[in-house]
Amino acid sequence: MSNPDYEYYHEKKPHVSVNFPYNTYLCTIPLDFTQVNTHWHKETEFIIIKKGSGKICIDLQEYIVTAGDIMLILPGQLHSISQYNDNCMEYENILFLPGLLYGNGQDYCTASLLHPFFENNFVFPAHINKSLDIYSQLRSCIDSIDKLRSAPVPGYELGIKGYLFQFFSLVFTNLVDISSQKPVNRHAAKLKEILYYIYIHHNEPLAPSDAANAAGFSTSHFMKFFKKHMGCTFTEYLNDHRLSVACTLLSTTDKPVLEISYETGFANLSYFNRLFKKKYGISPRVYRKSL
């Protein structure tokens, strides 16, 4: 059964704790879920490929990744993870809030380096692999972080911060040109605008023409644009998003299935039940009972 926690465009699920905004976990595609749909969040994310290969898309650019690769995703960047051909991929996620590394006041490293970097203002390679001269040093930082995390002792948080600083020091020294500003990816920005519109209005009657008008596109251009960059039609994405919201309501409220169907934009209960079972393999009622 697919994991609905990964289906949101803008993930609201907290990934890190308040006291120490850092977390890590392992995932496998397609064993845990078939894909992680296009979304974004406020945390910085490392995706470290442990075994196999897969496909990762960041701000509409596609990467084929294999064991050993590291992907660096900044806050606000659209990204998705999916199966490549019939391959299985095991990977580790590391997530942390950039503020974990910020200094106070007019700290130079924060104001001139880290803040603009995490705001995606610099050009840098998101795909870190063995072709880079400093790959082994960067990977050593990640491995050291994992070792600390796997057997935490008092003060291990300082060690994690230290290795993160070392990682980004290597990135700035070898991979970033702070004198050049990164051009705006207008297609990615427009797609975020469209997906946010869907997020806000998913519980209303919503036609492709509505989203097209909101984006300033003709309906025909909008449908081509959406299918090209999302890999599915507008209706397929809208229904998928609605089903994900329905999963959350089924697991966190006692609302009747009929009410949840209407609240998530499905005017017809039988249609809702049919789509839900097609995606998750069970009916909404059985899903709720299985929690």
C-alpha positions in Angstrom: 0.0 0.0 0.0 1.3 3.4 -0.9 2.5 5.7 1.9 0.3 8.8 1.9 2.8 10.8 4.0 4.9 11.3 0.9 2.1 12.5 -1.4 1.9 16.1 -0.5 3.1 18.9 -2.8 4.1 21.0 0.2 4.8 18.6 3.0 3.3 19.8 6.3 4.6 16.7 8.1 7.4 17.8 10.5 10.6 16.0 9.6 12.8 17.3 12.5 12.5 18.0 16.2 12.3 21.5 17.6 15.3 21.1 19.9 17.7 19.7 17.3 16.2 20.2 13.8 17.9 17.1 12.2 16.6 13.7 11.3 17.5 10.7 9.1 15.7 7.6 7.9 15.9 4.8 5.3 13.6 4.1 2.4 13.3 1.6 -0.4 11.6 2.1 -3.8 9.4 0.2 -4.7 9.2 -1.8 -1.5 8.1 1.0 0.8 6.2 2.9 -1.9 6.3 3.1 -5.7 7.4 6.8 -5.8 7.6 10.0 -3.9 5.5 12.6 -5.8 6.6 16.1 -6.6 6.7 18.1 -3.4 8.8 20.6 -1.4 9.6 21.4 2.2 11.5 23.9 4.3 14.2 21.4 5.3 17.5 20.9 3.4 17.7 17.2 2.3 20.5 14.8 1.4 19.5 11.7 -0.5 22.2 9.1 -0.3 21.8 6.1 -2.6 22.8 3.0 -0.7 21.9 0.2 -3.2 20.5 0.0 -6.7 19.5 2.9 -8.9 16.6 5.2 -9.4 15.4 8.5 -10.8 15.3 11.8 -8.9 14.0 15.1 -10.3 14.9 18.5 -8.8 13.3 21.6 -10.1 12.3 19.8 -13.3 15.8 18.5 -14.0 16.0 14.7 -14.1 18.9 12.7 -12.6 19.6 8.9 -12.9 21.3 8.0 -9.6 23.2 4.8 -8.5 24.7 3.4 -5.4 27.1 5.9 -3.7 25.5 9.1 -5.2 24.5 12.0 -3.0 21.7 14.4 -4.0 21.5 17.8 -2.3 18.1 19.4 -2.3 17.6 22.9 -0.9 14.5 24.3 0.9 11.7 25.1 -1.5 13.0 23.0 -4.4 10.5 20.8 -6.1 11.7 17.2 -6.1 10.4 13.7 -6.7 11.8 10.2 -6.4 10.8 7.3 -8.6 11.7 3.9 -9.8 14.1 3.7 -12.8 13.1 0.9 -15.2 12.5 -2.2 -13.0 15.4 -1.4 -10.6 15.1 -1.3 -6.8 16.7 1.6 -4.9 17.5 1.8 -1.2 18.4 5.3 0.0 18.9 7.3 3.1 17.3 10.7 3.8 19.0 13.3 5.9 16.9 16.4 6.6 17.8 19.5 8.7 16.7 23.1 8.9 19.3 25.5 7.6 19.0 27.5 10.9 20.8 24.6 12.5 24.0 26.1 11.0 23.2 29.8 11.3 25.0 32.2 13.6 23.5 35.2 15.4 23.6 38.8 14.4 25.8 39.9 11.5 27.7 36.6 11.3 29.6 36.7 7.9 29.3 33.0 7.2 25.5 33.1 7.7 24.8 36.4 5.9 27.2 36.0 2.9 27.5 32.3 2.5 25.0 29.9 4.1 21.8 32.0 3.9 22.1 32.8 0.2 23.2 29.2 -0.5 20.1 27.7 1.2 18.0 30.4 -0.6 19.3 28.7 -3.8 21.1 31.8 -5.1 24.4 30.1 -6.0 25.2 27.6 -8.8 26.3 24.2 -7.5 26.0 20.5 -8.6 23.0 18.9 -6.9 24.2 15.5 -8.1 27.4 14.6 -6.1 29.0 11.4 -7.4 32.4 9.8 -7.8 33.3 11.9 -10.8 34.0 14.9 -8.4 37.5 15.2 -7.1 36.2 15.9 -3.6 33.6 13.1 -3.6 35.5 10.9 -1.0 35.8 13.9 1.4 32.1 14.8 1.1 31.1 11.1 1.5 33.3 10.8 4.6 31.4 13.7 6.2 28.1 11.9 5.5 29.5 8.6 6.8 30.8 10.3 10.0 27.3 11.8 10.6 25.6 8.5 10.1 28.0 6.9 12.6 27.3 9.5 15.2 23.5 9.2 14.6 23.5 5.4 14.9 25.0 5.4 18.4 24.4 8.8 19.9 26.2 9.8 23.0 25.9 13.1 25.0 27.0 15.9 22.8 26.7 14.0 19.5 24.7 17.0 18.1 27.9 19.1 18.1 29.6 16.4 16.1 26.8 16.4 13.5 27.0 20.2 13.2 30.7 20.0 12.9 30.6 17.5 10.0 27.8 19.6 8.3 30.0 22.6 8.5 32.9 20.6 7.1 30.7 19.3 4.2 29.6 22.8 3.2 33.1 24.2 3.6 34.2 21.7 1.0 31.2 22.6 -1.2 32.0 26.3 -1.1 35.7 25.8 -1.5 35.4 23.5 -4.5 31.9 23.7 -6.1 30.3 27.1 -5.6 31.1 30.4 -7.4 29.8 33.0 -5.0 30.4 35.8 -7.5 27.7 34.5 -9.9 24.0 34.4 -9.1 21.9 31.5 -10.1 19.3 32.2 -12.8 15.7 31.8 -11.8 14.1 28.5 -13.1 10.9 30.1 -14.4 9.2 26.8 -15.3 9.8 25.4 -11.8 8.5 28.6 -10.3 5.4 28.5 -12.4 4.9 24.8 -11.5 5.1 25.7 -7.8 2.5 28.3 -8.4 0.2 25.9 -10.1 0.6 23.1 -7.5 0.0 25.6 -4.7 -3.3 26.6 -6.4 -4.3 22.9 -6.4 -3.3 22.6 -2.8 -5.5 25.5 -1.8 -8.5 24.6 -4.0 -8.4 20.8 -4.1 -11.6 20.5 -2.1 -13.6 22.6 -4.6 -14.9 21.7 -8.1 -11.7 22.2 -10.1 -11.3 21.9 -13.9 -8.1 22.2 -15.9 -9.4 25.6 -17.2 -9.6 26.9 -13.6 -5.9 26.1 -12.9 -5.0 27.4 -16.4 -6.6 30.7 -15.8 -4.9 31.0 -12.4 -1.5 30.4 -14.1 -2.2 32.8 -17.0 -2.2 30.0 -19.6 -4.6 28.8 -22.2 -6.2 25.5 -21.3 -4.4 23.6 -24.1 -1.0 25.1 -23.2 -1.6 24.4 -19.5 -2.4 20.8 -20.1 0.7 20.2 -22.2 2.9 22.1 -19.7 1.5 20.1 -16.7 1.9 16.7 -18.4 5.4 17.5 -19.6 6.7 18.6 -16.2 4.6 16.3 -13.9 4.5 13.2 -16.0 0.7 12.9 -15.5 -2.4 14.7 -16.4 -3.9 17.5 -14.3 -6.9 15.3 -13.4 -4.7 12.4 -12.4 -2.6 14.6 -10.1 -5.6 16.3 -8.6 -7.3 13.0 -7.8 -4.0 11.6 -6.4 -3.6 14.6 -4.1 -7.2 14.4 -3.0 -6.8 10.8 -2.1 -3.7 11.6 -0.1 -5.6 14.2 1.9 -8.4 11.7 2.4 -5.9 9.2 3.9 -4.8 11.8 6.4 -8.4 12.5 7.4 -9.2 8.8 7.7 -6.2 8.3 10.0 -6.5 11.5 12.1 -10.3 12.1 12.4 -13.5 10.2 13.1 -15.4 11.8 10.2 -17.6 9.5 8.2 -16.2 8.4 4.8 -19.0 10.2 3.0 -18.0 13.5 4.7 -14.3 12.9 3.9 -15.2 12.2 0.3 -17.0 15.6 0.0 -14.3 17.5 2.0 -11.6 16.3 -0.4 -13.4 17.3 -3.5 -15.2 14.1 -4.6 -18.8 14.8 -5.2 -19.6 11.1 -5.8 -18.9 8.5 -3.0 -18.7 5.5 -5.3 -16.2 7.3 -7.5 -14.1 8.1 -4.4 -14.2 4.5 -3.2 -13.2 3.2 -6.6 -10.2 5.5 -7.0 -9.1 4.9 -3.4 -9.2 1.1 -3.8 -7.4 1.4 -7.2 -4.5 3.4 -5.6 -4.2 1.7 -2.1 -5.6 -1.7 -2.8 -8.3 -1.5 -0.1 -11.4 0.5 0.5 -11.4 3.7 2.7 -13.2 1.9 5.5 -10.8 -1.0 5.5 -7.9 1.4 5.4 -9.2 3.1 8.5 -9.6 -0.2 10.4 -6.1 -1.2 9.4 -4.5 1.7 11.2 
